[in-house]
């Protein structure tokens, strides 16, 4: 589109707080790609990193891959990420931007950004980032979340100029919850490429066997790890490597399950995988598995595909439709026996695995480059900026 846009991205956490998973990388990948296309991109975020705060400057922007990142402290109510200085800055500066893009729900920064943009008449896009999924809401803090949805998020969604989802499964979930969803647009997350690959033998995972199946994501119940470990009773002769952060202290429960099933020699927890090391893990794995109960997209699947690693996922993973269409792997029912059967069938056919790996790498290059994703997002922004009357009518006074 003609002319550079002034874009504000609002997200509760940002680099280098990678413990919070895929959304951190996705928002940064999009922001950096938009900046590379000539736009003036700012990010408002917090300095929270687990129980501590990151050692980052406050009160002045930090340049990161062409993006101006503003960090704000959360002095209290950390569960809600309350950052009053961010709220003040939003009220003072939101009118300086052409569009605001809000990533996530249920947290104070998202609420503050939506209200500030609405009151200033600035169109905003809201990306739920997989947080408005019925099953997830029912499993954890159901009543508190439903109260927040009815008091806060329903209005934030209705006032948005557009709702961005990364897979059609997420749009269907919004309908299931009966939530307003004006202008739903589906744009996938992008994926980066690593050509200067660090050898696996030179990193912390040098002791892994030559053949292994990889799980790499947060150690969380949502990821379907209990059923994956159960499935490994019926997947002989290959090790399952489980890599990821355990911020929920869930791994001890899984480790006990491994012991009780007699799988200690075939399931190994290797801890977090730093960005410098994870690409080699993908590259050398025979297969990548993600049997999640819910994933609005599945960044780790895209990363595995980019590295030519075939994948096995459940239908609840948003990127599953692309996996199936591209022939990059299999989409299997999450029940342990059925998932195990799908994995066994793949591992028994090396030629099919190689073909799937090549198909995934090609699909990732053609459809999931960050420049392609930024181009689509740029078009979304341009469309809502050109329709200020319709946006204003949707909003009301805020």
C-alpha positions in Angstrom: 0.0 0.0 0.0 1.1 3.6 -0.6 2.7 5.4 2.3 4.1 4.3 5.6 1.6 3.6 8.4 2.1 4.5 12.1 1.3 1.2 13.8 0.9 0.5 17.5 1.1 -3.1 18.7 -0.1 -3.8 22.3 0.9 -7.1 24.0 1.3 -8.1 27.6 4.8 -9.6 27.2 7.5 -9.3 24.5 11.1 -10.2 23.8 13.1 -11.3 25.6 10.4 -12.9 27.7 10.1 -16.0 25.5 8.8 -18.1 28.4 5.3 -17.1 27.3 5.5 -19.1 24.2 4.4 -18.6 20.6 2.6 -15.2 20.8 5.8 -13.5 21.9 7.6 -14.7 18.7 4.5 -14.1 16.5 4.0 -10.5 17.6 7.7 -9.7 17.1 7.9 -11.5 13.8 4.9 -9.5 12.5 6.2 -6.2 13.9 9.7 -6.7 12.5 8.3 -7.6 9.1 6.0 -4.6 9.0 9.0 -2.4 10.0 11.0 -3.9 7.2 8.2 -3.0 4.7 8.7 0.7 5.7 6.1 1.2 8.4 6.7 3.0 11.7 6.0 0.3 14.3 5.8 0.7 18.0 5.1 -1.9 20.7 3.7 -1.2 24.1 4.3 -4.0 26.5 5.4 -4.8 30.1 8.7 -5.8 31.6 7.2 -8.9 33.3 9.2 -12.1 32.9 7.7 -14.7 35.3 8.0 -13.7 38.9 10.7 -11.1 38.1 11.0 -8.2 35.7 13.4 -8.0 32.7 16.4 -5.7 32.9 15.1 -3.4 30.2 14.9 0.4 30.0 11.6 1.9 31.2 10.2 5.2 29.9 12.1 5.2 26.6 11.8 3.0 23.5 14.3 0.2 22.8 15.0 -0.5 19.1 14.7 -4.2 18.3 14.9 -5.3 14.6 13.5 -1.9 13.5 10.7 -1.9 16.0 10.5 0.6 18.8 9.6 -1.3 22.0 8.2 0.6 25.0 8.4 -1.4 28.3 6.2 -0.5 31.3 6.4 -1.8 34.8 3.6 -3.8 36.5 3.8 -2.5 40.1 0.9 -4.6 41.5 -1.9 -6.9 40.5 0.6 -8.9 38.4 -2.0 -11.5 37.6 -3.8 -8.9 35.5 -0.6 -7.2 34.3 -1.7 -3.8 35.6 0.6 -1.2 34.1 -0.7 2.2 35.0 2.1 4.1 33.2 1.1 2.2 30.0 -2.4 3.4 30.5 -1.3 7.0 30.8 0.9 6.7 27.7 -1.9 5.2 25.7 -4.3 8.0 26.6 -1.6 10.6 25.6 -0.3 9.0 22.5 -2.8 6.7 20.8 -4.1 9.5 18.6 -0.6 9.6 17.0 -1.1 6.2 15.3 -3.1 5.2 12.3 -4.0 1.8 13.7 -3.7 -0.1 16.9 -3.3 -3.9 17.0 -4.1 -5.6 20.3 -2.9 -9.1 21.0 -4.7 -11.2 23.6 -7.6 -10.9 26.0 -8.3 -11.3 29.8 -5.4 -8.9 30.7 -5.4 -5.2 31.7 -3.1 -3.9 28.8 -5.6 -5.2 26.2 -8.6 -3.6 28.0 -6.7 -0.3 28.4 -5.6 -0.2 24.7 -9.1 -1.0 23.4 -10.7 1.8 25.5 -8.0 4.3 24.6 -8.3 3.6 20.9 -12.1 3.7 20.9 -12.2 7.0 22.7 -9.7 8.5 20.4 -11.5 7.2 17.3 -8.5 5.2 16.2 -9.4 1.9 14.5 -8.1 -1.2 16.2 -7.6 -4.9 15.4 -8.1 -7.4 18.1 -6.3 -10.8 17.9 -7.5 -13.2 20.7 -4.4 -15.4 20.4 -6.2 -18.6 21.2 -7.6 -17.3 24.6 -11.3 -17.4 23.6 -11.7 -21.1 23.3 -14.7 -22.7 25.0 -12.8 -25.8 26.3 -10.0 -23.7 27.8 -12.4 -21.3 29.5 -14.3 -24.2 31.0 -11.2 -26.0 32.3 -9.6 -23.1 34.1 -11.2 -20.2 36.1 -14.5 -20.6 34.2 -16.7 -18.2 36.1 -14.1 -15.5 36.5 -13.4 -15.6 32.7 -17.1 -15.5 31.8 -17.6 -12.5 34.1 -14.6 -10.8 32.4 -15.9 -11.6 29.0 -19.3 -10.2 29.7 -18.0 -7.1 31.5 -15.0 -6.3 29.3 -14.3 -8.5 26.2 -17.7 -8.4 24.7 -17.4 -4.6 24.3 -13.8 -4.8 23.2 -14.7 -7.2 20.4 -17.8 -5.3 19.3 -15.8 -2.0 19.2 -13.0 -3.5 17.1 -12.7 -2.5 13.5 -11.6 -6.1 12.8 -11.0 -9.4 14.5 -7.9 -11.2 13.4 -7.6 -15.0 13.8 -4.7 -17.2 12.8 -6.9 -20.2 11.8 -10.5 -20.8 11.0 -10.9 -23.0 14.0 -10.6 -19.9 16.2 -13.3 -18.0 14.3 -15.6 -21.0 14.8 -14.9 -20.8 18.6 -15.9 -17.2 18.7 -19.3 -18.1 17.2 -19.7 -21.0 19.6 -19.3 -18.6 22.5 -21.8 -16.2 21.0 -19.3 -13.3 20.9 -19.4 -10.3 18.5 -16.8 -10.7 15.8 -17.0 -7.8 13.3 -14.9 -8.2 10.2 -13.2 -11.6 11.1 -10.0 -12.0 9.0 -7.9 -15.1 9.0 -4.1 -14.5 8.5 -1.7 -17.2 9.7 1.4 -16.7 11.8 4.7 -16.6 9.9 7.8 -18.6 10.5 11.5 -17.7 10.4 14.2 -19.6 8.6 17.5 -20.5 10.0 20.2 -21.2 7.4 23.2 -20.9 9.8 22.2 -24.0 11.7 24.0 -24.8 14.9 25.1 -28.5 14.9 23.2 -30.6 17.4 26.5 -32.2 18.5 27.8 -28.7 19.6 24.9 -27.9 21.9 23.3 -29.1 25.1 21.4 -31.9 23.3 24.5 -33.7 21.9 23.8 -36.8 23.8 20.4 -37.5 22.1 20.1 -40.7 20.1 20.4 -40.6 16.3 16.6 -41.4 16.0 14.0 -39.6 18.1 10.5 -38.1 17.9 10.3 -34.5 19.2 7.8 -32.6 21.2 8.8 -29.0 21.7 6.4 -26.5 23.4 5.3 -25.4 26.9 4.9 -28.2 29.4 1.2 -27.7 29.9 -1.9 -29.9 30.2 -3.3 -28.0 27.1 -0.6 -29.6 24.9 -1.9 -33.2 25.4 1.3 -34.6 27.0 -0.5 -37.1 29.2 -2.1 -38.8 26.2 1.1 -38.5 24.3 3.1 -40.4 27.0 0.3 -43.0 27.2 0.5 -43.4 23.5 4.2 -44.2 23.7 3.4 -47.6 25.2 2.5 -48.6 21.6 5.3 -46.8 19.8 8.3 -49.1 20.2 12.0 -48.7 19.4 12.3 -44.9 19.3 12.8 -42.3 22.0 10.3 -39.5 22.6 12.1 -36.2 23.5 10.1 -33.7 25.4 11.5 -30.1 25.3 10.0 -27.0 26.8 9.5 -24.7 29.8 7.7 -26.0 32.8 6.2 -22.8 34.2 3.2 -24.7 35.6 5.2 -27.2 37.6 3.5 -29.9 35.5 6.5 -32.0 34.6 6.7 -33.9 38.0 3.3 -35.3 37.3 4.3 -36.3 33.8 7.5 -37.9 35.1 5.6 -40.0 37.5 3.4 -41.1 34.7 6.5 -42.1 32.7 7.8 -44.2 35.6 4.4 -45.9 36.3 4.2 -46.9 32.6 7.7 -48.3 32.5 8.8 -45.8 29.8 11.8 -44.3 31.6 14.2 -45.5 28.9 12.0 -44.3 26.0 10.7 -40.9 27.2 13.2 -38.1 28.1 12.6 -34.6 29.4 15.4 -32.3 28.2 14.3 -28.9 29.5 13.9 -25.6 27.6 15.4 -25.3 24.2 17.0 -21.9 23.5 16.4 -20.3 20.1 20.0 -21.1 19.2 19.5 -24.8 19.7 15.9 -25.6 18.8 16.4 -25.6 15.1 18.8 -28.4 15.2 16.3 -30.4 17.3 13.7 -30.0 14.6 16.2 -30.8 11.8 17.4 -34.1 13.2 14.0 -35.4 14.5 12.3 -38.2 12.6 8.9 -36.7 13.4 7.5 -33.7 15.3 4.4 -34.3 17.4 1.8 -31.9 19.0 -1.3 -33.7 20.3 -2.8 -30.5 21.8 -6.4 -30.1 23.1 -6.4 -26.6 21.7 -4.1 -24.5 19.6 -5.3 -21.4 17.8 -2.4 -21.9 15.3 0.7 -23.9 16.4 3.9 -22.0 15.8 6.1 -24.9 16.7 4.4 -27.0 13.9 5.3 -24.2 11.4 8.8 -24.2 12.7 9.2 -27.9 12.3 7.8 -27.7 8.7 10.2 -25.0 7.8 13.1 -27.2 8.9 11.8 -30.1 6.8 10.5 -32.2 9.7 7.3 -34.1 9.1 4.6 -33.6 11.7 1.7 -35.4 13.5 -0.9 -33.2 15.1 -4.5 -33.4 16.4 -7.5 -31.7 14.6 -7.6 -29.1 17.4 -4.3 -27.6 16.3 -5.2 -24.6 14.1 -2.5 -25.2 11.5 -3.8 -28.8 11.0 -5.7 -27.8 7.9 -2.4 -26.6 6.2 -0.6 -29.7 7.4 -3.2 -31.9 5.7 -3.5 -29.7 2.5 0.2 -29.5 2.0 0.9 -33.2 2.8 3.3 -32.2 5.5 2.3 -34.8 8.0 -0.8 -36.4 9.4 -3.8 -35.1 11.4 -4.7 -37.9 13.9 -7.3 -38.3 16.6 -5.9 -37.5 20.0 -6.9 -40.7 21.8 -3.7 -42.5 22.8 -4.2 -45.7 20.8 -5.2 -43.8 17.6 -2.4 -41.3 17.8 0.1 -44.1 18.5 -1.1 -45.9 15.4 -0.6 -42.9 13.2 2.9 -42.3 14.6 3.8 -46.0 14.1 2.6 -46.0 10.5 4.7 -42.9 9.7 7.8 -44.2 11.3 7.5 -47.5 9.4 7.7 -45.6 6.1 10.9 -43.5 5.8 10.2 -42.6 2.2 6.8 -41.1 3.1 8.4 -39.2 6.0 11.0 -37.7 3.6 8.3 -36.7 1.2 6.2 -35.1 4.0 9.2 -33.1 5.2 9.9 -31.7 1.8 6.2 -30.8 1.3 6.2 -29.0 4.7 9.3 -27.0 3.9 7.8 -25.9 0.6 4.5 -24.9 2.1 6.2 -22.9 4.8 8.3 -21.0 2.3 5.3 -20.3 0.0 2.6 -19.5 2.6 4.2 -18.7 5.9 7.0 -16.2 5.3 6.8 -13.2 7.6 6.9 -10.8 4.6 3.8 -12.6 3.1 2.0 -12.4 6.5 2.9 -8.8 6.9 1.6 -8.0 3.4 -1.7 -9.5 4.3 -1.8 -7.7 7.6 -0.9 -4.4 5.9 -3.9 -4.9 3.7 -6.1 -5.5 6.7 -4.9 -2.3 8.3 -5.4 -0.3 5.1 -8.9 -1.5 4.7 -10.1 -0.4 8.2 -8.3 2.9 8.0 -10.2 3.7 4.7 -13.5 3.0 6.5 -13.6 5.5 9.4 -17.3 6.2 9.3 -18.2 2.5 9.6 -15.7 1.9 12.3 -17.0 4.9 14.3 -20.6 3.8 13.9 -19.7 0.4 15.3 -17.9 1.8 18.3 -20.1 4.3 20.0 -18.7 6.5 22.7 -16.4 3.9 24.4 
